[in-house]
C-alpha cells in the first residue's frame, strides 16, 4: 500500500507560520481574512480561497498548497529497482522510514536510520545475503534511531552521525566525507535546521542517484525548523535541490519522491528553486 503524504495543508501552514514567527492576527491583517478563517485553516478545514490568500504571506506557493489541500497531489510512484529498499515502521502514533542500499556485485550494504523496528532491515540482509558495512544516521531524533542498538549488535556494523549532534554508539563525522560501498559511493551533505546535525546521504552508482534526507524534506513538505527554519530552507535549497532532477529522495516520513517533483509541487520551494 502506498505511503500517504506526511503533511496535510494545515501542517504545512503551521510549519511556515511558526518558522516565520507570524501570529494569526498578523496573517489575518495581511490577507484581509478574519482571524477565525485563519484558525479554521490551521485546524484542518480547507478553504481554497483562504489558503491562496495565506500562502504568499507565509512564502508558500499558492498552487502547490491548493493542490495538497484539494487532495490532488501525490508524487508519481517510483518503480522498484535493485539496490534500494524502504522500510516504513510504526513509532507511537506515526510511521517513520528507514532505508537499505546495496551494491549488487559486492553485496555490501548500508542502512540509513532504523525507524521504530529494524526487523525488516535484518530480514532483507539475510534474504539478499548482504553484508551491512555501515549504519548512517540522518539525525538523532528518537523515531529515527530507536532500534540502533539492536541493529549494531545483530550486524556488527559501525554507526555514523553528524559531529554536530553526537550520541553513544555512533562515530562522529563531518559533512563532506565520502564512503565507498562496493562500486557505489556515499557522500554526506549538511542539511540542518530541522535538527542541528541533519545529514543527507547521496548515493551514486545505482541506476539513479539517491538522496536519503531524513526530515530535511518530505514529499510536498519538510520537517520544519525545529532548530532554525531559515537554515532548514537554505540548506535544502543548497544541498538537495542542486542534485540532478531524477534523484530519488528518500525522506524520513512519507513516500519517496524526486528532486523534479519537489521543485514543481512542494509549497515551500515551488517557483523558488
C-alpha positions as CSV (number, residue, x, y, z in Angstrom):
1,X,0.0,0.0,0.0
2,X,1.3,3.4,-0.9
3,X,2.6,5.6,2.0
4,X,0.5,8.8,2.2
5,X,1.9,12.3,2.4
6,X,3.3,13.0,5.8
7,X,1.9,16.6,6.0
8,X,-1.5,17.9,5.0
9,X,-2.1,21.6,4.1
10,X,-2.7,22.6,7.8
11,X,0.6,21.0,8.8
12,X,2.4,23.0,6.0
13,X,0.7,26.3,7.0
14,X,1.6,25.7,10.7
15,X,5.3,24.9,10.0
16,X,5.6,28.0,7.8
17,X,3.8,30.2,10.3
18,X,5.9,29.0,13.3
19,X,9.1,29.2,11.3
20,X,8.4,32.8,10.3
21,X,7.1,33.7,13.8
22,X,3.9,35.3,12.3
23,X,0.9,35.4,14.5
24,X,-2.7,34.6,13.5
25,X,-3.6,38.2,13.8
26,X,-0.8,39.3,11.5
27,X,-1.8,36.7,8.9
28,X,-5.4,37.9,9.1
29,X,-4.3,41.6,8.8
30,X,-2.1,40.9,5.8
31,X,-4.7,38.8,3.9
32,X,-7.9,40.6,4.7
33,X,-9.3,37.4,6.3
34,X,-10.8,37.4,9.8
35,X,-8.8,35.6,12.5
36,X,-11.5,32.8,12.6
37,X,-10.8,32.0,9.0
38,X,-7.1,31.7,9.7
39,X,-7.8,29.5,12.7
40,X,-10.1,27.2,10.7
41,X,-7.4,26.7,8.1
42,X,-4.9,25.8,10.7
43,X,-7.4,23.4,12.3
44,X,-7.7,21.5,9.1
45,X,-10.8,23.0,7.4
46,X,-9.6,23.6,3.9
47,X,-10.9,26.7,2.0
48,X,-9.0,27.2,-1.2
49,X,-9.7,30.9,-1.5
50,X,-8.4,31.5,2.1
51,X,-5.4,29.2,1.5
52,X,-4.4,31.1,-1.6
53,X,-4.5,34.4,0.3
54,X,-2.5,33.0,3.2
55,X,0.2,31.3,1.1
56,X,2.2,34.4,-0.1
57,X,2.2,35.8,3.4
58,X,3.9,32.6,4.5
59,X,6.2,32.4,1.5
60,X,4.4,29.3,0.2
61,X,3.4,28.6,-3.4
62,X,-0.4,29.0,-3.7
63,X,-0.9,26.5,-6.5
64,X,1.1,23.8,-4.7
65,X,-0.6,24.4,-1.4
66,X,-4.1,24.3,-3.1
67,X,-3.2,21.0,-4.8
68,X,-2.4,19.4,-1.5
69,X,-5.4,20.9,0.2
70,X,-7.7,19.6,-2.5
71,X,-6.1,16.1,-2.3
72,X,-4.9,16.4,-5.9
73,X,-1.2,15.9,-5.3
74,X,0.9,12.8,-4.6
75,X,4.4,12.1,-6.1
76,X,4.5,9.7,-9.0
77,X,5.2,6.2,-7.9
78,X,8.8,5.2,-8.3
79,X,9.4,1.9,-9.9
80,X,11.3,-0.8,-7.9
81,X,14.9,-1.3,-8.8
82,X,17.7,-3.3,-7.4
83,X,19.8,-1.6,-4.8
84,X,17.3,0.3,-2.6
85,X,14.7,-0.8,0.0
86,X,12.4,1.4,2.1
87,X,11.1,0.3,5.5
88,X,8.1,2.1,7.0
89,X,7.6,1.2,10.6
90,X,5.3,2.4,13.4
91,X,6.6,4.8,16.1
92,X,3.9,5.9,18.6
93,X,1.1,7.4,16.6
94,X,3.1,7.9,13.4
95,X,5.2,6.0,10.9
96,X,8.9,6.5,10.1
97,X,11.1,5.4,7.3
98,X,14.5,3.7,7.2
99,X,16.4,2.5,4.1
100,X,18.8,-0.1,2.9
101,X,21.1,0.5,-0.1
102,X,23.5,-2.1,-1.6
103,X,25.9,-2.9,-4.4
104,X,24.6,-6.0,-6.2
105,X,28.1,-7.2,-7.1
106,X,30.0,-6.9,-3.9
107,X,26.8,-7.5,-1.7
108,X,28.0,-4.6,0.5
109,X,25.1,-2.7,2.1
110,X,24.4,0.5,4.1
111,X,21.5,1.2,6.4
112,X,20.1,4.7,6.8
113,X,18.3,5.2,10.2
114,X,16.5,2.3,11.9
115,X,12.9,3.5,12.3
116,X,10.9,2.1,15.1
117,X,11.9,-1.5,14.3
118,X,14.9,-2.8,12.3
119,X,13.4,-6.3,11.8
120,X,12.7,-5.6,8.1
121,X,16.3,-4.4,7.5
122,X,17.6,-7.6,9.2
123,X,15.3,-9.8,7.1
124,X,16.4,-8.1,3.9
125,X,20.1,-8.5,4.8
126,X,19.5,-12.2,5.3
127,X,17.3,-12.8,2.3
128,X,19.6,-10.9,-0.1
129,X,22.8,-12.3,1.6
130,X,24.1,-8.8,2.1
131,X,26.9,-7.6,4.4
132,X,26.0,-4.5,6.3
133,X,29.1,-2.3,6.2
134,X,27.7,1.0,7.6
135,X,24.7,2.4,9.5
136,X,24.2,6.1,8.7
137,X,22.0,8.3,10.9
138,X,20.3,11.3,9.3
139,X,19.8,12.8,12.7
140,X,19.3,11.6,16.3
141,X,15.6,12.2,16.9
142,X,14.2,9.1,18.7
143,X,12.0,7.9,15.9
144,X,15.0,7.6,13.6
145,X,17.4,5.8,15.9
146,X,15.1,3.8,18.1
147,X,16.4,0.4,17.2
148,X,20.1,1.3,16.7
149,X,21.5,-0.8,19.4
150,X,19.8,-4.0,18.1
151,X,20.9,-3.3,14.5
152,X,24.5,-2.7,15.6
153,X,24.5,-5.8,17.9
154,X,23.0,-8.1,15.2
155,X,25.2,-7.0,12.4
156,X,28.4,-5.6,13.9
157,X,28.3,-2.6,11.6
158,X,29.6,0.7,12.8
159,X,27.2,3.7,13.0
160,X,27.9,7.2,11.9
161,X,26.3,10.5,13.0
162,X,27.0,14.2,12.4
163,X,29.6,15.7,14.7
164,X,27.1,18.5,15.4
165,X,24.9,16.1,17.5
166,X,26.8,13.2,18.9
167,X,25.3,10.1,20.5
168,X,26.6,6.9,22.2
169,X,27.3,4.1,19.9
170,X,27.9,6.2,16.8
171,X,31.1,7.7,15.3
172,X,31.0,11.4,14.6
173,X,31.7,12.5,11.1
174,X,31.9,15.8,9.2
175,X,29.7,16.7,6.2
176,X,31.7,16.2,3.0
177,X,33.1,12.8,3.9
178,X,32.7,10.1,1.3
179,X,32.3,6.3,1.9
180,X,32.9,3.5,-0.6
181,X,30.3,0.8,-0.9
182,X,31.4,-1.7,-3.4
183,X,31.1,0.1,-6.7
184,X,28.9,2.7,-5.1
185,X,29.8,6.0,-3.4
186,X,28.0,7.6,-0.5
187,X,28.5,11.3,0.0
188,X,27.4,13.4,3.0
189,X,25.8,16.8,3.0
190,X,24.8,19.0,5.9
191,X,21.1,19.8,5.8
192,X,20.4,21.2,9.2
193,X,17.7,23.4,10.6
194,X,15.1,20.7,11.5
195,X,17.9,19.1,13.5
196,X,21.2,20.7,14.4
197,X,23.2,17.8,12.8
198,X,20.9,16.8,10.0
199,X,22.8,15.0,7.2
200,X,21.7,14.0,3.7
201,X,23.4,10.9,2.2
202,X,23.8,10.9,-1.6
203,X,24.3,7.5,-3.1
204,X,25.8,7.3,-6.6
205,X,26.4,4.2,-8.8
206,X,22.9,2.8,-8.9
207,X,20.6,3.3,-11.9
208,X,19.6,6.7,-10.5
209,X,21.2,8.9,-7.8
210,X,19.6,8.5,-4.3
211,X,19.4,11.1,-1.6
212,X,18.4,9.9,1.9
213,X,17.4,13.2,3.5
214,X,15.8,12.3,6.9
215,X,13.4,15.1,7.9
216,X,15.1,17.8,5.9
217,X,12.5,17.3,3.1
218,X,9.2,15.4,2.7
219,X,7.2,14.8,-0.4
220,X,5.1,18.0,-0.6
221,X,6.6,19.4,2.7
222,X,9.6,19.5,5.0
223,X,10.4,18.7,8.6
224,X,10.3,22.3,9.6
225,X,12.7,24.5,11.5
226,X,12.8,22.9,15.0
227,X,16.3,24.5,15.3
228,X,16.4,27.1,12.5
229,X,13.7,27.5,9.9
230,X,15.8,29.8,7.8
231,X,18.7,27.3,7.7
232,X,16.4,24.4,7.0
233,X,15.1,26.2,3.9
234,X,18.6,27.4,2.9
235,X,20.4,24.0,3.2
236,X,17.6,22.2,1.4
237,X,18.0,24.6,-1.5
238,X,21.8,24.4,-1.5
239,X,22.3,20.7,-0.8
240,X,19.2,18.9,-2.1
241,X,17.7,21.0,-4.9
242,X,21.1,21.3,-6.6
243,X,21.1,17.5,-7.2
244,X,20.1,16.1,-10.6
245,X,16.3,16.3,-11.1
246,X,16.0,12.5,-11.5
247,X,17.5,12.0,-8.0
248,X,15.2,9.8,-5.8
249,X,14.6,11.5,-2.5
250,X,14.2,9.1,0.5
251,X,12.5,11.1,3.3
252,X,12.2,10.3,6.9
253,X,8.5,10.2,6.7
254,X,6.0,9.8,3.8
255,X,6.5,8.4,0.3
256,X,9.5,8.5,-2.0
257,X,9.7,11.5,-4.3
258,X,12.3,13.1,-6.7
259,X,14.0,16.4,-6.9
260,X,11.9,17.3,-10.0
261,X,8.7,16.5,-8.2
262,X,9.6,18.7,-5.3
263,X,10.7,21.6,-7.5
264,X,7.3,21.6,-9.1
265,X,5.0,20.6,-6.2
266,X,6.4,21.4,-2.8
267,X,4.7,24.6,-1.4
268,X,7.9,25.6,0.4
269,X,10.1,25.5,-2.7
270,X,8.0,25.5,-5.9
271,X,8.9,28.6,-8.0
272,X,11.9,29.3,-5.8
273,X,14.4,26.6,-6.8
